[in-house]
Amino acid sequence: LTPALENFHKNWPQVEMDFKSGVTFDPQPALQQGELDLVMTSDILPRSGLHYSPMFDYEVRLVLAP
């Protein structure tokens, strides 16, 4: 994600990016109310008026010791 953000900032340096994270912040309602412009989340709960697009295509792997 960091390289993508760096590339974005090079192309659009005037765009301000603020990040919030945590387990108690629910960003989808804030997005619906216009408080946020976009949300990156793994918490996909269908909500009216929101469109979810996958950002990455990778397999999650479990690694165990023998």
C-alpha positions in Angstrom: 0.0 0.0 0.0 2.8 2.4 0.8 4.2 2.5 -2.8 0.7 3.1 -4.1 0.3 6.1 -1.8 3.7 7.5 -2.6 2.9 7.3 -6.3 -0.5 8.9 -5.8 1.1 11.8 -3.8 3.7 12.3 -6.6 0.9 12.7 -9.1 -1.5 14.7 -6.9 0.6 16.6 -4.2 -2.3 19.0 -3.5 -4.5 16.2 -2.2 -4.5 15.9 1.6 -4.7 12.4 3.1 -5.6 11.7 6.7 -5.7 8.2 8.0 -7.6 6.7 10.9 -7.4 3.2 12.1 -8.6 1.1 15.0 -11.2 -1.3 16.2 -13.7 1.2 17.6 -14.0 3.5 14.5 -16.8 2.5 12.1 -16.0 4.4 8.9 -18.9 3.4 6.7 -21.5 5.7 8.4 -19.0 8.5 8.3 -18.6 7.9 4.5 -22.3 7.9 4.0 -22.7 11.2 5.9 -20.0 12.9 3.8 -17.4 13.1 6.6 -15.0 10.9 4.6 -14.3 10.7 0.9 -13.2 7.0 0.8 -12.6 4.1 3.1 -10.2 1.1 2.8 -11.5 -1.7 4.9 -11.7 -5.5 5.1 -15.0 -5.2 7.0 -17.4 -5.7 4.1 -20.9 -5.1 5.4 -23.4 -4.4 2.6 -24.8 -0.9 3.1 -27.2 1.0 0.9 -25.5 3.6 -1.2 -21.9 2.2 -0.9 -20.0 0.3 -3.6 -17.2 -2.0 -2.6 -14.3 -2.6 -5.0 -11.4 -5.1 -4.3 -8.0 -3.4 -4.1 -5.7 -6.4 -4.1 -5.7 -9.9 -5.6 -3.7 -12.2 -3.5 -4.1 -15.5 -1.6 -4.0 -15.5 2.2 -1.6 -18.2 3.4 -1.2 -19.9 6.7 2.4 -20.7 7.6 3.1 -23.4 10.3 6.3 -24.9 11.7 6.7 -28.6 11.2 
